[in-house]
Amino acid sequence: MASTILVTGGAGYVGSHTCLALSQAGFTPVVYDNLSNGHAAFVQWGELETGDIRDGARLDAMIARHRPVAVLHFAALIEVGESVKAPGRFYDNNVLGALTLIEAARRGGIEAMVFSSTCATYGDPVYLPMDEAHPQAPLNPYGRSKLMVEQALADYSAYAGFRSVCLRYFNAAGADEDGRIGERHHPETHAIPLALQTALGQRQGFKLFGDDYGTRDGTAVRDYVHVMDLADAQVRALKYLLDGGETTVFNLGAGTGTTVRELTDTIRRTTNRPFP
């Protein structure tokens, strides 16, 4: 019988692609999502349980029913700009929610979690490329909320035997190659879908924020990693923990940078459409 894996936020972008990868690897994902940012239509490889990660009683009942052996935790507020406007919402959802989830998991006999963290925990680079030992000095409440959860997980590992792998994403991109699911945010703030919408005439213009950075063409550089590579890393981290692996952390990126101008030039060439 396939092992059941609890996937919080599994109706979202990276979470839904990870459910696909879990299914392909022989696991049975159970998605727990409040659908505030996720999409029920993206839940195609397991059952959907609607609920909030801050609802401990709901989590207890759901875990007792499905008996998952581990948790993949994606559910979070992620918009940096919103975190500056409403920091309390981010600490409430991202930090309190994670702690509520961890405690429910422990009550349910779960001893392992893969946590979706972020490169935003690093802040401004002290050196490049940034490795896992790079100082963490986040610049906004979003990054700080993720760092707080990382620190809590380190303590749960050291003092309670609850093991975890923290995966610090750089910039997710792409979609399932068969087109079953993809990237759909409301509002959309990510550069690639915004640029594609502009090329398709669905959006009026694409704004470059700065052209005087110390880069090869003056525009900002981002490390893009395909979402299915992120999903594969999630499955590998899960297997590592199920095999008895100890708490650790990994960066997830391509290791190479793409400037915003290179991105828009590529989209212009690929779509063969004029780009404002």
N, C-alpha and C positions, 0 to 999 in steps of 0.2 A: 504494500500500500504506500502511495506517495506521501512524503512528509508535507504537512500543511505549514505554510509560512504566512504570518500576519504581515500585511503590507499597508501601513498607514499612509494616506495620501496616494493610494494606488490608482485613483482616477485622474491624477494629474499627468503632466508631461513625462517626466523621467520615471515616475512610479508605474505608469501604464506600460511603458516599454520594458520595464524590469519584470512586470508580470508576464509579458510575452516570453522573455528570456527564462524566467523561472519555469514556465510551462514546458518550454523546449528542453529544459534540463531535468525534467521529471518531477518537479515539485508542484504542489497544489497551492496557489496563492489565494488568500482570503483578503479582500480589499476592505479597509475601514476608512471611510472618507465622509466629511460633512458636505461635500459637493459645493463648497463656497467658491472654489477655483477649479475643481475637477469636473469631469464629465462622465455621467453614467454610461454613455455610449462607448467610452474607452475601456470599460471593464468587460473584457471579452474572454479572459482566461481563468476565471474563478468567480466566486460569489461576492456580491457587494453587500456590505453591512454599513448602513449610514449611521454616523455618530460623530461626536466631537472628542478629540483626544483629552480634553479637560474633564470629561465625564467618567469618573472612575467606576461607578456602578455599571454603566453601560459597557465599559471595557471588560469588567469582571465577567459579566454575563456572556459576552461575545467570546472571550477566551475560553470560558468553561464549555461553551458549545462546540467550538472548533478544535480546541487543544493544539494550537500551533506549537512548533518546536523552537521557533525563533521569530524575531521581529525585524523587518526592514522599515525604518522610520523615515518617511519623506515629508509627512504632513507639517507644513509651516507656512507662515507669511514670508514672502521673499522679496517684495519690492523695496529697494533701498530708499527711494524717495518717500514712500509712505512711512517707512520706519522713522524718518526724521520728523515727519508731521505728527505721528501718533506713536511714540515709543512705547507707551504703556500697552498698547494692543500687541506689540511684538514680544514684549517680555511675558505678557499673560499667555499668549498662544504658544510661542516657541519654547519658552523656558518652563513655565508652569505646566503647559501641556506635555512636554517631554518628561518631566518629573512624574506627573500623574500616570503616564503610559509606562514608565519604567517600574513604578511601584505595582501597577496592575499586572505587568508581565511577571514580576517576581512572585506575586501572590498566586499566579497561575502556573508556577513551576518553570517558567522560561528563564534561561540563564544566558542568552546571547542576543545581541542587537547589532545590526549594521545601521549606522547613522549617517544621513546625508548632511554633511557639513559644507563648507564653502571656502574658497580662497580669500573671501572677504575677511576672514579672521586674521589675515596677515597684515592688512593695511598697506601703506606705501612700501614698495620693495626696498630693502636694505642692500640686497644683492640679487643678481639674476644669473641663472634661473633660480626661482625660489624652491628650495627643497622643504621636506617636512620639519627640519630643524630651524627654519627661518623664524625670527621673532614674530610673535602674534600681537599686533596692536591695531585692532579694527577701528575704522574711522566713523562708524555709524551704528545705530542700535541694532540693525539687522545682523551685522557681523558680530557685534558683542553678544547678541542673544545666542548665536550659534556657538561662539566660544564658551559661553557659560555652560551649555549642554555638554560640550566636549570635556570641560573640567569636571562636571558632575559625573560623567561616565567614567572618568579616570578614578574618581573616588569610589564609585560603586564597584569598580573592578578591584581596587586595592583593599577595600574594607568589607565588601559584601559578596565577592565572587561572581559578580555580574559582568561578563566579558563583552567587549564591543570592538568593532572596527569603525573608525571615523573616516569617511571619504570626503576629502576636500575638493569639490568640483571647481574647475575653472569655468569655461563657457560652453554649455551644452548647445548642440546644434543638430539638425537633421531630423529624420523620422524613420519609422518602419518602412523598409524598401518596398513592401507590398501595398503600402498606402492604407492600411487598416486603421491606424491611429497616427497622430502627428502632434504638432505644437499649436495650441489654441489658448491664448491668454486674453483676458478681458479686464482692463485694457492691455493691449500689446505694447511691450516696452523693449523687446529684444531686437537687436540690430538686423539680424538676417531676415526674420519675417517682415519687419518694417520695410526693409529694402525691397523684398520680393513684392509686397503689396504695392509699393510705389511703382515698380516696373510693370505690374499688371494693371495699373491705372486705378487701383482701389484706394489710393491715398494720394493726397496732394503734396508732393515733394518729400524729400528725405534730408533732414538737417544734419550737417556735420558740426559737432561740438568741438571746435578747435582745430586749427591747421598749423600750429606752431609748436607742437610737441617735439621733443628731441628724438624723433624717429626718422626712418628713411624717407618718408614723404610728408612728414609733419602732422599726420593724423594718429589717433590713438591706436595702440596695439592690443589685440585680444588673443588669448590662446583658446581656440575652438576645439572641442572634442565631440565626436559623434555620439548621439544619445544611445545608440545600441552598444557602443564601447563602454559607456557608463553602466548600462544594464549588465553587460558581461562582467564588469568589475564587481557589481553588486552580488552576482551569483558566486563569483570566485571568493569574495569576502565571506559570504554565507557558508560556503563549503569549508573554508578555513576554520571558522568558528565551530561548526558542527563536528569537525575532526579534532577539536580540542585546542585550537589555536588561542594564544593569549591576546589581550587587548593591544591594539596598535592603531596606527593612522597612516593613510596614504593620500598623496595628491593624485588627482585624476585630470590629466591634461594631455595635449599632444606634444608638448615640449617645444613647439614652434609658434611664433606669433604671426598674426595676419593684421595688417593695418585696415582701418575703416575704408580708406580709398581703394586698397587692393580688393576688399570685399565687394564694394560697389562696382568696380571695374569687372570683376569676375561675373557678377550677376548680369551686367550689361552684355557681356560677351555670350553668356550661356543662354539668356532669354532672347537675345537679338532684338531687344526693345530699347528705345531711347530712354535714358535715365536722367531725370532733372538734376 
